[in-house]
Amino acid sequence: MPLKQPFDNRSEATLRRLSPGVTSVICFLVVGAVFVLLTAWSWRRWPDLLVDFGHELYIPWQITCGRHLYTDIAFAMGPFSQYFNAGLFRIFGVSLSTLIAANLAILVGIVVVTDRILRRICAPGISAFACVLLLTIFGFSQYSGVANYNYVTPYRHEMTHGILFILLMVYAFVLRVESGSRIALATAGACCGFAFLTKSEIFLPCAAAAVVALTFVRLQRSNAVHVWGGRDVAVFACGCLLPPLAAVLLLQFHMPAPAAIRGVLANTLLVGERSTALSYPFYRANMGLDDIGGNVLVMLAATAAVAAGAVVLAWCARIVHTRFARGCISQVVIGLAAAAVGTYVMTFRAWAVLARALPVLVVICGVVAAAFTLRHRRDRDRFNRGFVICLWSVVSMLLLAKMVLNVRLDHYGFVLAMPAMILVVVVGVTLLPAWLGDAGDMFRVATIGLCIAAAGAHLTRAQSFYSHKDLVVGEGGDRFVTFNGASSARSLLVVEALKFLRATMPEEATLLVLPEGVTFNYVLRRSNPTPYHLLTPWEMNVFGGEQKILQAIRRRPPDFVAILNINMRDHGRSFFGESGYGDMITTWIDENYRNIKRLNLAPYKPENFRIEIYQRGLDETIVP
């Protein structure tokens, strides 16, 4: 079978009979309905009460109060997302509702751009189906006790903003290849520059994809193999440099130039530091480096399982096509049967294990697409289709790098694994059936059925968590819903602590929460006078060590301190205040503050979650 056939564009039989306008309207309505239903189903249950998302509210609020990243607020990421959200707060008001509305709009943008890219390689119906999977599996997800791994209240806005910039860059390169427009090329550069202002794990895949794209752009315009075109590189580079330069200039209004430059380069500089991922059990486990041999075997076994499943599915498709009816009804029956089998045979954990195969599958897609594109560089239509798949494969593979031996669709996977899964689904539903000839339609509907079963398993898993969320935290636009006391006793302790602090703290009082829990500051609208709002072992190391942090706390002591007994074993430590992790800070607090409240589970155990609240007496002298 010729190599070109898997990349030939084939529409579904039903949608092929409809006009393009009607098809687009149907796809729009279906995806839009899924978006609305999922939003209503998960409404305001997205944030985590303590972990991560609090700083995504607190930092932009503090920026609106006149404080700035890198000088007043210790921060190790790029500046774009926090200042963008602060701008939203200034325009629309400081509230969780503002970020919810903005992030839902960003998710719509991600879906729209994904659809526009995928339509270059598959029919509109398949593209819409991929977008539905994006929403159901990734958009509103919660697959563990920690929330924030969704597109509405992400643990880092740098991730969701960054993935939109990557997709926009890919789309701009697609337009460049199709039309030759240098405006599209400059836009691609600008998107890459904005990605630089988010996180390195977003920028590096973006930059690598740009190199590949520029190479193919040059190949398209030449009969020989030339790697670079000077004008194309210059146009792209100009677009890429503008956002970082603008960021430096804007930051200079509030800080010295060296601080502004260090801030813009902050996250990129961390890539080469030993104090980052590989030094901590949490990050090693997330990357799969805690058991390299075992994780490689799991990845290969998952790949073999996917390959075997595809072979069995193809064999069944040929038998059904040969011996039974070939009409629409038979296809619907096959699709429903596959969905039923996937639902009752595959558990959520089984689907999660299959995700381990994504790196191998993406590499295969990328290699085949690259070979196809090079072979057909004089055929504009085939070149363009191969180019899209090749570029998407590069982005997908490099995004997986942070969890390459432990790939999953939950946790970091809600962003990092999303493009890879969408690519594999599109290949399985559109391109692989081309190899099966007339039996391809049966293979396609069976694959769609299995994808529906996978989406159902993930939605069921998320519902198992959302169904236990009915405890309201915050008021008005800051209202969100978290786990009730029956599911998480710590939620009741946090709510009780918030009530106590609200009744006890004067309006202008300041609050420091250790080691994490800046949600307290935001909900109570009480500032942290120190630059440090998160002090896990990783942050403490990156920000210069405990001695430096203690000096900053001494210079601007908070009126109140709340210490949360959170186990940091994933970061190689235990509890804040134990030897080697925060003990100097807690000793200083004991010397200068008095304990006014302890909230703990009954019966009391040292290892259980508890909250200790301290107050500094106005007549007491701070020990230097």
Beta strands, then each sheet from edge to edge (+ up, - down):
strand 1: 469-473
strand 2: 480-483
strand 3: 511-514
strand 4: 560-564
strand 5: 594-600
strand 6: 610-615
sheet 1: 1+ 2-
sheet 2: 3+ 4+ 6- 5+
end
